[in-house]
């Protein structure tokens, strides 16, 4: 959902360089394979920070674990300014 990202959002991933800007983040998301299922094991938030972890399964059957930490632009947590992903 494009409205979920601030214009100056950044995404830090272990396997790539930092991705900066809403357009580049959305382009990177579109380039990734679509998952067949996502299982969220834990999701927490407090103020302007949240985190989620779980497993994603791709069409080829490959399953990967994920953990994302989010920083939001406000305490409503409706607009992401920073994503830090860990694998």
Secondary structure, DSSP 4 states (H G I P E B T S, - for coil): -GGGEEEEEEEE-SSSPPEESHHHHHHHHHHSPPEEEEEEEEEEEETTEEEEEEEEEETTS-EEEEEEEEEESSTT--SEEEEEEE-
